[in-house]
Amino acid sequence: MLNKLCKDIALWREEKGFETGWSNMPEKLMLVVTELSEAMEALRHDDKQNFKEEIADTYIRLCDICGSVDIDIESEITSKMEVNKNRPHKHGKTC
């Protein structure tokens, strides 16, 4: 289901005339950072509705990346969670 959402978002973005694939990946990654910065600003202003919207924008940007370059994000998340399960409590950190 998540992979389909990513493909749909990438297709929607392409239909709107934006670039696809790896050619503008640095820009796409910075747009993710921008959305997270906007979420932080909403949090600072205690604007929970805007915070939720900016988190949604972040996911949209990440899904666009996955859909654009054919990342099977469902499989990648499952694999990474298996790695994370084997890490020590708090990854060995004390705080």
PyMOL Python script that loads the backbone (N, CA, C, O; Angstrom):
from pymol import cmd

cmd.read_pdbstr("""\
ATOM      1  N   MET A   1       0.815  -1.191   0.000  1.00  0.00           N
ATOM      2  CA  MET A   1       0.000   0.000   0.000  1.00  0.00           C
ATOM      3  C   MET A   1       0.865   1.263   0.000  1.00  0.00           C
ATOM      4  O   MET A   1       0.565   2.218  -0.717  1.00  0.00           O
ATOM      5  N   LEU A   2       1.923   1.273   0.791  1.00  0.00           N
ATOM      6  CA  LEU A   2       2.809   2.430   0.839  1.00  0.00           C
ATOM      7  C   LEU A   2       3.535   2.610  -0.494  1.00  0.00           C
ATOM      8  O   LEU A   2       3.690   3.735  -0.970  1.00  0.00           O
ATOM      9  N   ASN A   3       3.980   1.505  -1.097  1.00  0.00           N
ATOM     10  CA  ASN A   3       4.647   1.603  -2.395  1.00  0.00           C
ATOM     11  C   ASN A   3       3.718   2.207  -3.450  1.00  0.00           C
ATOM     12  O   ASN A   3       4.157   3.008  -4.275  1.00  0.00           O
ATOM     13  N   LYS A   4       2.448   1.830  -3.429  1.00  0.00           N
ATOM     14  CA  LYS A   4       1.486   2.377  -4.395  1.00  0.00           C
ATOM     15  C   LYS A   4       1.302   3.876  -4.163  1.00  0.00           C
ATOM     16  O   LYS A   4       1.254   4.655  -5.115  1.00  0.00           O
ATOM     17  N   LEU A   5       1.201   4.272  -2.909  1.00  0.00           N
ATOM     18  CA  LEU A   5       1.083   5.690  -2.585  1.00  0.00           C
ATOM     19  C   LEU A   5       2.284   6.463  -3.118  1.00  0.00           C
ATOM     20  O   LEU A   5       2.129   7.550  -3.674  1.00  0.00           O
ATOM     21  N   CYS A   6       3.478   5.904  -2.949  1.00  0.00           N
ATOM     22  CA  CYS A   6       4.690   6.560  -3.442  1.00  0.00           C
ATOM     23  C   CYS A   6       4.650   6.719  -4.957  1.00  0.00           C
ATOM     24  O   CYS A   6       5.000   7.777  -5.480  1.00  0.00           O
ATOM     25  N   LYS A   7       4.231   5.689  -5.654  1.00  0.00           N
ATOM     26  CA  LYS A   7       4.120   5.759  -7.120  1.00  0.00           C
ATOM     27  C   LYS A   7       3.087   6.798  -7.538  1.00  0.00           C
ATOM     28  O   LYS A   7       3.309   7.561  -8.478  1.00  0.00           O
ATOM     29  N   ASP A   8       1.959   6.824  -6.838  1.00  0.00           N
ATOM     30  CA  ASP A   8       0.898   7.784  -7.157  1.00  0.00           C
ATOM     31  C   ASP A   8       1.381   9.223  -6.944  1.00  0.00           C
ATOM     32  O   ASP A   8       1.093  10.099  -7.759  1.00  0.00           O
ATOM     33  N   ILE A   9       2.103   9.465  -5.867  1.00  0.00           N
ATOM     34  CA  ILE A   9       2.617  10.805  -5.587  1.00  0.00           C
ATOM     35  C   ILE A   9       3.638  11.208  -6.647  1.00  0.00           C
ATOM     36  O   ILE A   9       3.615  12.339  -7.132  1.00  0.00           O
ATOM     37  N   ALA A  10       4.532  10.291  -7.009  1.00  0.00           N
ATOM     38  CA  ALA A  10       5.537  10.594  -8.039  1.00  0.00           C
ATOM     39  C   ALA A  10       4.863  10.897  -9.377  1.00  0.00           C
ATOM     40  O   ALA A  10       5.281  11.807 -10.093  1.00  0.00           O
ATOM     41  N   LEU A  11       3.838  10.147  -9.707  1.00  0.00           N
ATOM     42  CA  LEU A  11       3.106  10.374 -10.953  1.00  0.00           C
ATOM     43  C   LEU A  11       2.405  11.730 -10.926  1.00  0.00           C
ATOM     44  O   LEU A  11       2.455  12.476 -11.904  1.00  0.00           O
ATOM     45  N   TRP A  12       1.761  12.043  -9.821  1.00  0.00           N
ATOM     46  CA  TRP A  12       1.086  13.331  -9.666  1.00  0.00           C
ATOM     47  C   TRP A  12       2.070  14.472  -9.846  1.00  0.00           C
ATOM     48  O   TRP A  12       1.783  15.437 -10.554  1.00  0.00           O
ATOM     49  N   ARG A  13       3.246  14.365  -9.199  1.00  0.00           N
ATOM     50  CA  ARG A  13       4.253  15.407  -9.293  1.00  0.00           C
ATOM     51  C   ARG A  13       4.750  15.547 -10.731  1.00  0.00           C
ATOM     52  O   ARG A  13       4.934  16.662 -11.218  1.00  0.00           O
ATOM     53  N   GLU A  14       4.966  14.432 -11.404  1.00  0.00           N
ATOM     54  CA  GLU A  14       5.417  14.459 -12.791  1.00  0.00           C
ATOM     55  C   GLU A  14       4.363  15.115 -13.693  1.00  0.00           C
ATOM     56  O   GLU A  14       4.700  15.887 -14.591  1.00  0.00           O
ATOM     57  N   GLU A  15       3.093  14.802 -13.445  1.00  0.00           N
ATOM     58  CA  GLU A  15       2.009  15.403 -14.225  1.00  0.00           C
ATOM     59  C   GLU A  15       1.941  16.914 -14.024  1.00  0.00           C
ATOM     60  O   GLU A  15       1.453  17.630 -14.898  1.00  0.00           O
ATOM     61  N   LYS A  16       2.419  17.401 -12.897  1.00  0.00           N
ATOM     62  CA  LYS A  16       2.448  18.835 -12.612  1.00  0.00           C
ATOM     63  C   LYS A  16       3.674  19.510 -13.234  1.00  0.00           C
ATOM     64  O   LYS A  16       3.849  20.722 -13.107  1.00  0.00           O
ATOM     65  N   GLY A  17       4.522  18.722 -13.907  1.00  0.00           N
ATOM     66  CA  GLY A  17       5.639  19.296 -14.647  1.00  0.00           C
ATOM     67  C   GLY A  17       6.969  19.322 -13.929  1.00  0.00           C
ATOM     68  O   GLY A  17       7.930  19.903 -14.432  1.00  0.00           O
ATOM     69  N   PHE A  18       7.045  18.701 -12.754  1.00  0.00           N
ATOM     70  CA  PHE A  18       8.310  18.699 -12.024  1.00  0.00           C
ATOM     71  C   PHE A  18       9.183  17.523 -12.467  1.00  0.00           C
ATOM     72  O   PHE A  18       8.681  16.512 -12.957  1.00  0.00           O
ATOM     73  N   GLU A  19      10.501  17.676 -12.286  1.00  0.00           N
ATOM     74  CA  GLU A  19      11.457  16.660 -12.714  1.00  0.00           C
ATOM     75  C   GLU A  19      11.281  15.355 -11.960  1.00  0.00           C
ATOM     76  O   GLU A  19      10.782  15.320 -10.835  1.00  0.00           O
ATOM     77  N   THR A  20      11.706  14.289 -12.613  1.00  0.00           N
ATOM     78  CA  THR A  20      11.626  12.965 -12.021  1.00  0.00           C
ATOM     79  C   THR A  20      13.015  12.350 -11.959  1.00  0.00           C
ATOM     80  O   THR A  20      13.940  12.832 -12.612  1.00  0.00           O
ATOM     81  N   GLY A  21      13.162  11.309 -11.191  1.00  0.00           N
ATOM     82  CA  GLY A  21      14.421  10.563 -11.149  1.00  0.00           C
ATOM     83  C   GLY A  21      15.484  11.175 -10.265  1.00  0.00           C
ATOM     84  O   GLY A  21      15.198  11.924  -9.331  1.00  0.00           O
ATOM     85  N   TRP A  22      16.725  10.833 -10.589  1.00  0.00           N
ATOM     86  CA  TRP A  22      17.882  11.205  -9.769  1.00  0.00           C
ATOM     87  C   TRP A  22      18.409  12.602 -10.069  1.00  0.00           C
ATOM     88  O   TRP A  22      19.172  13.149  -9.272  1.00  0.00           O
ATOM     89  N   SER A  23      18.024  13.193 -11.191  1.00  0.00           N
ATOM     90  CA  SER A  23      18.660  14.424 -11.662  1.00  0.00           C
ATOM     91  C   SER A  23      18.587  15.580 -10.667  1.00  0.00           C
ATOM     92  O   SER A  23      19.509  16.394 -10.607  1.00  0.00           O
ATOM     93  N   ASN A  24      17.526  15.668  -9.899  1.00  0.00           N
ATOM     94  CA  ASN A  24      17.401  16.762  -8.926  1.00  0.00           C
ATOM     95  C   ASN A  24      17.279  16.235  -7.488  1.00  0.00           C
ATOM     96  O   ASN A  24      16.608  16.843  -6.653  1.00  0.00           O
ATOM     97  N   MET A  25      17.929  15.107  -7.210  1.00  0.00           N
ATOM     98  CA  MET A  25      17.827  14.508  -5.876  1.00  0.00           C
ATOM     99  C   MET A  25      18.296  15.448  -4.758  1.00  0.00           C
ATOM    100  O   MET A  25      17.647  15.490  -3.712  1.00  0.00           O
ATOM    101  N   PRO A  26      19.393  16.205  -4.927  1.00  0.00           N
ATOM    102  CA  PRO A  26      19.762  17.127  -3.838  1.00  0.00           C
ATOM    103  C   PRO A  26      18.635  18.106  -3.496  1.00  0.00           C
ATOM    104  O   PRO A  26      18.381  18.386  -2.324  1.00  0.00           O
ATOM    105  N   GLU A  27      17.968  18.618  -4.520  1.00  0.00           N
ATOM    106  CA  GLU A  27      16.843  19.524  -4.287  1.00  0.00           C
ATOM    107  C   GLU A  27      15.713  18.807  -3.543  1.00  0.00           C
ATOM    108  O   GLU A  27      15.133  19.354  -2.605  1.00  0.00           O
ATOM    109  N   LYS A  28      15.410  17.585  -3.969  1.00  0.00           N
ATOM    110  CA  LYS A  28      14.334  16.828  -3.317  1.00  0.00           C
ATOM    111  C   LYS A  28      14.654  16.571  -1.843  1.00  0.00           C
ATOM    112  O   LYS A  28      13.776  16.679  -0.987  1.00  0.00           O
ATOM    113  N   LEU A  29      15.899  16.234  -1.554  1.00  0.00           N
ATOM    114  CA  LEU A  29      16.288  15.994  -0.161  1.00  0.00           C
ATOM    115  C   LEU A  29      16.188  17.267   0.670  1.00  0.00           C
ATOM    116  O   LEU A  29      15.767  17.221   1.826  1.00  0.00           O
ATOM    117  N   MET A  30      16.569  18.392   0.096  1.00  0.00           N
ATOM    118  CA  MET A  30      16.479  19.650   0.827  1.00  0.00           C
ATOM    119  C   MET A  30      15.034  20.075   1.035  1.00  0.00           C
ATOM    120  O   MET A  30      14.726  20.747   2.020  1.00  0.00           O
ATOM    121  N   LEU A  31      14.140  19.694   0.121  1.00  0.00           N
ATOM    122  CA  LEU A  31      12.725  19.980   0.324  1.00  0.00           C
ATOM    123  C   LEU A  31      12.165  19.195   1.516  1.00  0.00           C
ATOM    124  O   LEU A  31      11.281  19.686   2.218  1.00  0.00           O
ATOM    125  N   VAL A  32      12.671  17.988   1.747  1.00  0.00           N
ATOM    126  CA  VAL A  32      12.279  17.222   2.940  1.00  0.00           C
ATOM    127  C   VAL A  32      12.710  17.986   4.190  1.00  0.00           C
ATOM    128  O   VAL A  32      11.933  18.139   5.133  1.00  0.00           O
ATOM    129  N   VAL A  33      13.951  18.463   4.187  1.00  0.00           N
ATOM    130  CA  VAL A  33      14.470  19.236   5.321  1.00  0.00           C
ATOM    131  C   VAL A  33      13.632  20.497   5.536  1.00  0.00           C
ATOM    132  O   VAL A  33      13.331  20.865   6.671  1.00  0.00           O
ATOM    133  N   THR A  34      13.262  21.149   4.446  1.00  0.00           N
ATOM    134  CA  THR A  34      12.435  22.355   4.543  1.00  0.00           C
ATOM    135  C   THR A  34      11.099  22.063   5.204  1.00  0.00           C
ATOM    136  O   THR A  34      10.647  22.825   6.058  1.00  0.00           O
ATOM    137  N   GLU A  35      10.463  20.963   4.815  1.00  0.00           N
ATOM    138  CA  GLU A  35       9.171  20.608   5.421  1.00  0.00           C
ATOM    139  C   GLU A  35       9.329  20.330   6.913  1.00  0.00           C
ATOM    140  O   GLU A  35       8.469  20.710   7.708  1.00  0.00           O
ATOM    141  N   LEU A  36      10.415  19.673   7.295  1.00  0.00           N
ATOM    142  CA  LEU A  36      10.655  19.414   8.723  1.00  0.00           C
ATOM    143  C   LEU A  36      10.917  20.719   9.473  1.00  0.00           C
ATOM    144  O   LEU A  36      10.490  20.876  10.617  1.00  0.00           O
ATOM    145  N   SER A  37      11.615  21.648   8.833  1.00  0.00           N
ATOM    146  CA  SER A  37      11.842  22.959   9.454  1.00  0.00           C
ATOM    147  C   SER A  37      10.520  23.695   9.652  1.00  0.00           C
ATOM    148  O   SER A  37      10.313  24.347  10.675  1.00  0.00           O
ATOM    149  N   GLU A  38       9.639  23.588   8.679  1.00  0.00           N
ATOM    150  CA  GLU A  38       8.323  24.220   8.808  1.00  0.00           C
ATOM    151  C   GLU A  38       7.513  23.553   9.919  1.00  0.00           C
ATOM    152  O   GLU A  38       6.763  24.227  10.626  1.00  0.00           O
ATOM    153  N   ALA A  39       7.654  22.247  10.079  1.00  0.00           N
ATOM    154  CA  ALA A  39       6.976  21.551  11.181  1.00  0.00           C
ATOM    155  C   ALA A  39       7.514  22.034  12.529  1.00  0.00           C
ATOM    156  O   ALA A  39       6.753  22.214  13.480  1.00  0.00           O
ATOM    157  N   MET A  40       8.821  22.239  12.601  1.00  0.00           N
ATOM    158  CA  MET A  40       9.426  22.745  13.839  1.00  0.00           C
ATOM    159  C   MET A  40       8.905  24.148  14.155  1.00  0.00           C
ATOM    160  O   MET A  40       8.617  24.465  15.310  1.00  0.00           O
ATOM    161  N   GLU A  41       8.788  24.971  13.136  1.00  0.00           N
ATOM    162  CA  GLU A  41       8.267  26.322  13.341  1.00  0.00           C
ATOM    163  C   GLU A  41       6.814  26.283  13.824  1.00  0.00           C
ATOM    164  O   GLU A  41       6.430  27.058  14.700  1.00  0.00           O
ATOM    165  N   ALA A  42       6.018  25.394  13.262  1.00  0.00           N
ATOM    166  CA  ALA A  42       4.631  25.244  13.718  1.00  0.00           C
ATOM    167  C   ALA A  42       4.596  24.795  15.174  1.00  0.00           C
ATOM    168  O   ALA A  42       3.770  25.268  15.955  1.00  0.00           O
ATOM    169  N   LEU A  43       5.482  23.892  15.530  1.00  0.00           N
ATOM    170  CA  LEU A  43       5.555  23.416  16.918  1.00  0.00           C
ATOM    171  C   LEU A  43       5.935  24.560  17.861  1.00  0.00           C
ATOM    172  O   LEU A  43       5.368  24.698  18.945  1.00  0.00           O
ATOM    173  N   ARG A  44       6.885  25.365  17.440  1.00  0.00           N
ATOM    174  CA  ARG A  44       7.302  26.515  18.255  1.00  0.00           C
ATOM    175  C   ARG A  44       6.139  27.462  18.528  1.00  0.00           C
ATOM    176  O   ARG A  44       6.075  28.091  19.585  1.00  0.00           O
ATOM    177  N   HIS A  45       5.220  27.558  17.567  1.00  0.00           N
ATOM    178  CA  HIS A  45       4.062  28.454  17.694  1.00  0.00           C
ATOM    179  C   HIS A  45       2.820  27.714  18.204  1.00  0.00           C
ATOM    180  O   HIS A  45       1.714  28.253  18.189  1.00  0.00           O
ATOM    181  N   ASP A  46       3.020  26.490  18.650  1.00  0.00           N
ATOM    182  CA  ASP A  46       1.933  25.665  19.182  1.00  0.00           C
ATOM    183  C   ASP A  46       0.759  25.570  18.207  1.00  0.00           C
ATOM    184  O   ASP A  46      -0.404  25.584  18.608  1.00  0.00           O
ATOM    185  N   ASP A  47       1.090  25.474  16.925  1.00  0.00           N
ATOM    186  CA  ASP A  47       0.085  25.366  15.871  1.00  0.00           C
ATOM    187  C   ASP A  47       0.017  23.898  15.434  1.00  0.00           C
ATOM    188  O   ASP A  47       0.661  23.483  14.470  1.00  0.00           O
ATOM    189  N   LYS A  48      -0.778  23.138  16.171  1.00  0.00           N
ATOM    190  CA  LYS A  48      -0.826  21.695  15.934  1.00  0.00           C
ATOM    191  C   LYS A  48      -1.375  21.333  14.558  1.00  0.00           C
ATOM    192  O   LYS A  48      -0.916  20.362  13.958  1.00  0.00           O
ATOM    193  N   GLN A  49      -2.338  22.083  14.047  1.00  0.00           N
ATOM    194  CA  GLN A  49      -2.883  21.791  12.723  1.00  0.00           C
ATOM    195  C   GLN A  49      -1.817  21.970  11.648  1.00  0.00           C
ATOM    196  O   GLN A  49      -1.660  21.112  10.779  1.00  0.00           O
ATOM    197  N   ASN A  50      -1.090  23.074  11.702  1.00  0.00           N
ATOM    198  CA  ASN A  50      -0.025  23.305  10.730  1.00  0.00           C
ATOM    199  C   ASN A  50       1.094  22.286  10.903  1.00  0.00           C
ATOM    200  O   ASN A  50       1.694  21.853   9.919  1.00  0.00           O
ATOM    201  N   PHE A  51       1.382  21.898  12.149  1.00  0.00           N
ATOM    202  CA  PHE A  51       2.386  20.870  12.403  1.00  0.00           C
ATOM    203  C   PHE A  51       2.011  19.578  11.674  1.00  0.00           C
ATOM    204  O   PHE A  51       2.848  18.964  11.013  1.00  0.00           O
ATOM    205  N   LYS A  52       0.750  19.176  11.802  1.00  0.00           N
ATOM    206  CA  LYS A  52       0.300  17.952  11.131  1.00  0.00           C
ATOM    207  C   LYS A  52       0.418  18.072   9.616  1.00  0.00           C
ATOM    208  O   LYS A  52       0.807  17.116   8.945  1.00  0.00           O
ATOM    209  N   GLU A  53       0.086  19.236   9.080  1.00  0.00           N
ATOM    210  CA  GLU A  53       0.194  19.450   7.637  1.00  0.00           C
ATOM    211  C   GLU A  53       1.646  19.364   7.166  1.00  0.00           C
ATOM    212  O   GLU A  53       1.927  18.786   6.117  1.00  0.00           O
ATOM    213  N   GLU A  54       2.551  19.930   7.930  1.00  0.00           N
ATOM    214  CA  GLU A  54       3.967  19.901   7.545  1.00  0.00           C
ATOM    215  C   GLU A  54       4.545  18.484   7.653  1.00  0.00           C
ATOM    216  O   GLU A  54       5.400  18.104   6.853  1.00  0.00           O
ATOM    217  N   ILE A  55       4.090  17.715   8.622  1.00  0.00           N
ATOM    218  CA  ILE A  55       4.514  16.304   8.702  1.00  0.00           C
ATOM    219  C   ILE A  55       3.979  15.559   7.485  1.00  0.00           C
ATOM    220  O   ILE A  55       4.688  14.741   6.898  1.00  0.00           O
ATOM    221  N   ALA A  56       2.737  15.834   7.105  1.00  0.00           N
ATOM    222  CA  ALA A  56       2.180  15.216   5.893  1.00  0.00           C
ATOM    223  C   ALA A  56       3.000  15.616   4.666  1.00  0.00           C
ATOM    224  O   ALA A  56       3.297  14.776   3.817  1.00  0.00           O
ATOM    225  N   ASP A  57       3.368  16.901   4.572  1.00  0.00           N
ATOM    226  CA  ASP A  57       4.209  17.345   3.456  1.00  0.00           C
ATOM    227  C   ASP A  57       5.544  16.603   3.435  1.00  0.00           C
ATOM    228  O   ASP A  57       6.052  16.258   2.368  1.00  0.00           O
ATOM    229  N   THR A  58       6.101  16.364   4.603  1.00  0.00           N
ATOM    230  CA  THR A  58       7.366  15.630   4.694  1.00  0.00           C
ATOM    231  C   THR A  58       7.202  14.232   4.121  1.00  0.00           C
ATOM    232  O   THR A  58       8.032  13.782   3.332  1.00  0.00           O
ATOM    233  N   TYR A  59       6.139  13.544   4.511  1.00  0.00           N
ATOM    234  CA  TYR A  59       5.877  12.202   3.983  1.00  0.00           C
ATOM    235  C   TYR A  59       5.642  12.235   2.480  1.00  0.00           C
ATOM    236  O   TYR A  59       6.099  11.349   1.758  1.00  0.00           O
ATOM    237  N   ILE A  60       4.933  13.249   2.008  1.00  0.00           N
ATOM    238  CA  ILE A  60       4.697  13.372   0.566  1.00  0.00           C
ATOM    239  C   ILE A  60       6.029  13.503  -0.164  1.00  0.00           C
ATOM    240  O   ILE A  60       6.244  12.850  -1.185  1.00  0.00           O
ATOM    241  N   ARG A  61       6.917  14.337   0.350  1.00  0.00           N
ATOM    242  CA  ARG A  61       8.235  14.513  -0.281  1.00  0.00           C
ATOM    243  C   ARG A  61       9.030  13.200  -0.260  1.00  0.00           C
ATOM    244  O   ARG A  61       9.652  12.836  -1.258  1.00  0.00           O
ATOM    245  N   LEU A  62       9.011  12.498   0.865  1.00  0.00           N
ATOM    246  CA  LEU A  62       9.737  11.228   0.954  1.00  0.00           C
ATOM    247  C   LEU A  62       9.141  10.179   0.022  1.00  0.00           C
ATOM    248  O   LEU A  62       9.870   9.435  -0.634  1.00  0.00           O
ATOM    249  N   CYS A  63       7.828  10.125  -0.032  1.00  0.00           N
ATOM    250  CA  CYS A  63       7.172   9.185  -0.949  1.00  0.00           C
ATOM    251  C   CYS A  63       7.485   9.526  -2.394  1.00  0.00           C
ATOM    252  O   CYS A  63       7.674   8.632  -3.220  1.00  0.00           O
ATOM    253  N   ASP A  64       7.542  10.812  -2.704  1.00  0.00           N
ATOM    254  CA  ASP A  64       7.897  11.222  -4.056  1.00  0.00           C
ATOM    255  C   ASP A  64       9.281  10.701  -4.434  1.00  0.00           C
ATOM    256  O   ASP A  64       9.481  10.197  -5.540  1.00  0.00           O
ATOM    257  N   ILE A  65      10.228  10.823  -3.517  1.00  0.00           N
ATOM    258  CA  ILE A  65      11.574  10.312  -3.772  1.00  0.00           C
ATOM    259  C   ILE A  65      11.512   8.809  -4.045  1.00  0.00           C
ATOM    260  O   ILE A  65      12.076   8.328  -5.027  1.00  0.00           O
ATOM    261  N   CYS A  66      10.834   8.082  -3.182  1.00  0.00           N
ATOM    262  CA  CYS A  66      10.752   6.620  -3.342  1.00  0.00           C
ATOM    263  C   CYS A  66      10.085   6.241  -4.657  1.00  0.00           C
ATOM    264  O   CYS A  66      10.559   5.354  -5.367  1.00  0.00           O
ATOM    265  N   GLY A  67       8.998   6.906  -4.975  1.00  0.00           N
ATOM    266  CA  GLY A  67       8.287   6.602  -6.211  1.00  0.00           C
ATOM    267  C   GLY A  67       9.058   7.000  -7.452  1.00  0.00           C
ATOM    268  O   GLY A  67       8.917   6.369  -8.500  1.00  0.00           O
ATOM    269  N   SER A  68       9.868   8.038  -7.346  1.00  0.00           N
ATOM    270  CA  SER A  68      10.628   8.543  -8.492  1.00  0.00           C
ATOM    271  C   SER A  68      11.787   7.640  -8.884  1.00  0.00           C
ATOM    272  O   SER A  68      12.124   7.524 -10.062  1.00  0.00           O
ATOM    273  N   VAL A  69      12.393   7.004  -7.894  1.00  0.00           N
ATOM    274  CA  VAL A  69      13.597   6.198  -8.185  1.00  0.00           C
ATOM    275  C   VAL A  69      13.389   4.723  -7.843  1.00  0.00           C
ATOM    276  O   VAL A  69      14.350   3.975  -7.660  1.00  0.00           O
ATOM    277  N   ASP A  70      12.133   4.322  -7.760  1.00  0.00           N
ATOM    278  CA  ASP A  70      11.768   2.916  -7.560  1.00  0.00           C
ATOM    279  C   ASP A  70      12.369   2.280  -6.306  1.00  0.00           C
ATOM    280  O   ASP A  70      12.924   1.182  -6.360  1.00  0.00           O
ATOM    281  N   ILE A  71      12.253   2.971  -5.194  1.00  0.00           N
ATOM    282  CA  ILE A  71      12.642   2.395  -3.908  1.00  0.00           C
ATOM    283  C   ILE A  71      11.438   1.641  -3.365  1.00  0.00           C
ATOM    284  O   ILE A  71      10.366   2.222  -3.195  1.00  0.00           O
ATOM    285  N   ASP A  72      11.607   0.359  -3.093  1.00  0.00           N
ATOM    286  CA  ASP A  72      10.558  -0.450  -2.461  1.00  0.00           C
ATOM    287  C   ASP A  72      10.612  -0.130  -0.968  1.00  0.00           C
ATOM    288  O   ASP A  72      11.236  -0.850  -0.187  1.00  0.00           O
ATOM    289  N   ILE A  73       9.953   0.954  -0.588  1.00  0.00           N
ATOM    290  CA  ILE A  73      10.081   1.455   0.775  1.00  0.00           C
ATOM    291  C   ILE A  73       9.493   0.499   1.802  1.00  0.00           C
ATOM    292  O   ILE A  73       9.971   0.447   2.935  1.00  0.00           O
ATOM    293  N   GLU A  74       8.480  -0.247   1.435  1.00  0.00           N
ATOM    294  CA  GLU A  74       7.924  -1.231   2.373  1.00  0.00           C
ATOM    295  C   GLU A  74       8.990  -2.254   2.749  1.00  0.00           C
ATOM    296  O   GLU A  74       9.167  -2.572   3.925  1.00  0.00           O
ATOM    297  N   SER A  75       9.690  -2.762   1.756  1.00  0.00           N
ATOM    298  CA  SER A  75      10.752  -3.737   2.000  1.00  0.00           C
ATOM    299  C   SER A  75      11.918  -3.104   2.762  1.00  0.00           C
ATOM    300  O   SER A  75      12.479  -3.720   3.668  1.00  0.00           O
ATOM    301  N   GLU A  76      12.275  -1.885   2.393  1.00  0.00           N
ATOM    302  CA  GLU A  76      13.398  -1.208   3.050  1.00  0.00           C
ATOM    303  C   GLU A  76      13.101  -0.941   4.523  1.00  0.00           C
ATOM    304  O   GLU A  76      13.977  -1.108   5.372  1.00  0.00           O
ATOM    305  N   ILE A  77      11.880  -0.530   4.828  1.00  0.00           N
ATOM    306  CA  ILE A  77      11.502  -0.285   6.223  1.00  0.00           C
ATOM    307  C   ILE A  77      11.530  -1.589   7.013  1.00  0.00           C
ATOM    308  O   ILE A  77      12.044  -1.630   8.130  1.00  0.00           O
ATOM    309  N   THR A  78      10.980  -2.650   6.436  1.00  0.00           N
ATOM    310  CA  THR A  78      10.976  -3.945   7.114  1.00  0.00           C
ATOM    311  C   THR A  78      12.402  -4.409   7.394  1.00  0.00           C
ATOM    312  O   THR A  78      12.702  -4.862   8.498  1.00  0.00           O
ATOM    313  N   SER A  79      13.273  -4.300   6.407  1.00  0.00           N
ATOM    314  CA  SER A  79      14.680  -4.712   6.580  1.00  0.00           C
ATOM    315  C   SER A  79      15.371  -3.871   7.644  1.00  0.00           C
ATOM    316  O   SER A  79      16.086  -4.405   8.492  1.00  0.00           O
ATOM    317  N   LYS A  80      15.162  -2.569   7.604  1.00  0.00           N
ATOM    318  CA  LYS A  80      15.820  -1.681   8.568  1.00  0.00           C
ATOM    319  C   LYS A  80      15.307  -1.916   9.985  1.00  0.00           C
ATOM    320  O   LYS A  80      16.079  -1.829  10.940  1.00  0.00           O
ATOM    321  N   MET A  81      14.016  -2.213  10.136  1.00  0.00           N
ATOM    322  CA  MET A  81      13.484  -2.496  11.469  1.00  0.00           C
ATOM    323  C   MET A  81      14.093  -3.767  12.045  1.00  0.00           C
ATOM    324  O   MET A  81      14.287  -3.864  13.257  1.00  0.00           O
ATOM    325  N   GLU A  82      14.395  -4.736  11.197  1.00  0.00           N
ATOM    326  CA  GLU A  82      15.074  -5.952  11.678  1.00  0.00           C
ATOM    327  C   GLU A  82      16.457  -5.602  12.220  1.00  0.00           C
ATOM    328  O   GLU A  82      16.875  -6.137  13.247  1.00  0.00           O
ATOM    329  N   VAL A  83      17.167  -4.712  11.538  1.00  0.00           N
ATOM    330  CA  VAL A  83      18.473  -4.246  12.025  1.00  0.00           C
ATOM    331  C   VAL A  83      18.290  -3.521  13.353  1.00  0.00           C
ATOM    332  O   VAL A  83      19.032  -3.764  14.305  1.00  0.00           O
ATOM    333  N   ASN A  84      17.308  -2.638  13.416  1.00  0.00           N
ATOM    334  CA  ASN A  84      17.076  -1.856  14.628  1.00  0.00           C
ATOM    335  C   ASN A  84      16.699  -2.722  15.820  1.00  0.00           C
ATOM    336  O   ASN A  84      17.075  -2.412  16.950  1.00  0.00           O
ATOM    337  N   LYS A  85      15.962  -3.801  15.585  1.00  0.00           N
ATOM    338  CA  LYS A  85      15.555  -4.691  16.677  1.00  0.00           C
ATOM    339  C   LYS A  85      16.748  -5.302  17.389  1.00  0.00           C
ATOM    340  O   LYS A  85      16.666  -5.634  18.572  1.00  0.00           O
ATOM    341  N   ASN A  86      17.844  -5.450  16.684  1.00  0.00           N
ATOM    342  CA  ASN A  86      19.039  -6.067  17.269  1.00  0.00           C
ATOM    343  C   ASN A  86      19.973  -5.071  17.940  1.00  0.00           C
ATOM    344  O   ASN A  86      21.016  -5.460  18.465  1.00  0.00           O
ATOM    345  N   ARG A  87      19.620  -3.818  17.929  1.00  0.00           N
ATOM    346  CA  ARG A  87      20.453  -2.811  18.584  1.00  0.00           C
ATOM    347  C   ARG A  87      20.209  -2.836  20.087  1.00  0.00           C
ATOM    348  O   ARG A  87      19.124  -3.205  20.536  1.00  0.00           O
ATOM    349  N   PRO A  88      21.215  -2.446  20.867  1.00  0.00           N
ATOM    350  CA  PRO A  88      21.020  -2.419  22.327  1.00  0.00           C
ATOM    351  C   PRO A  88      20.069  -1.311  22.741  1.00  0.00           C
ATOM    352  O   PRO A  88      19.767  -0.405  21.964  1.00  0.00           O
ATOM    353  N   HIS A  89      19.604  -1.400  23.976  1.00  0.00           N
ATOM    354  CA  HIS A  89      18.716  -0.385  24.550  1.00  0.00           C
ATOM    355  C   HIS A  89      19.338   0.995  24.365  1.00  0.00           C
ATOM    356  O   HIS A  89      20.498   1.212  24.713  1.00  0.00           O
ATOM    357  N   LYS A  90      18.568   1.917  23.821  1.00  0.00           N
ATOM    358  CA  LYS A  90      19.014   3.282  23.527  1.00  0.00           C
ATOM    359  C   LYS A  90      20.295   3.286  22.691  1.00  0.00           C
ATOM    360  O   LYS A  90      21.064   4.247  22.734  1.00  0.00           O
ATOM    361  N   HIS A  91      20.517   2.232  21.947  1.00  0.00           N
ATOM    362  CA  HIS A  91      21.697   2.096  21.082  1.00  0.00           C
ATOM    363  C   HIS A  91      22.981   2.249  21.873  1.00  0.00           C
ATOM    364  O   HIS A  91      23.996   2.695  21.337  1.00  0.00           O
ATOM    365  N   GLY A  92      22.943   1.877  23.162  1.00  0.00           N
ATOM    366  CA  GLY A  92      24.118   1.965  24.008  1.00  0.00           C
ATOM    367  C   GLY A  92      24.377   3.333  24.606  1.00  0.00           C
ATOM    368  O   GLY A  92      25.379   3.528  25.293  1.00  0.00           O
ATOM    369  N   LYS A  93      23.485   4.290  24.353  1.00  0.00           N
ATOM    370  CA  LYS A  93      23.669   5.646  24.873  1.00  0.00           C
ATOM    371  C   LYS A  93      23.036   5.747  26.249  1.00  0.00           C
ATOM    372  O   LYS A  93      22.136   4.979  26.587  1.00  0.00           O
ATOM    373  N   THR A  94      23.507   6.689  27.030  1.00  0.00           N
ATOM    374  CA  THR A  94      22.974   6.844  28.390  1.00  0.00           C
ATOM    375  C   THR A  94      21.890   7.910  28.480  1.00  0.00           C
ATOM    376  O   THR A  94      21.199   7.988  29.496  1.00  0.00           O
ATOM    377  N   CYS A  95      21.722   8.726  27.454  1.00  0.00           N
ATOM    378  CA  CYS A  95      20.679   9.757  27.525  1.00  0.00           C
ATOM    379  C   CYS A  95      19.778   9.711  26.322  1.00  0.00           C
ATOM    380  O   CYS A  95      18.846  10.508  26.219  1.00  0.00           O
TER     381      CYS A  95
END
""", "prot")
cmd.dss("prot")
cmd.show_as("cartoon", "prot")
cmd.util.cbc("prot")
cmd.orient("prot")
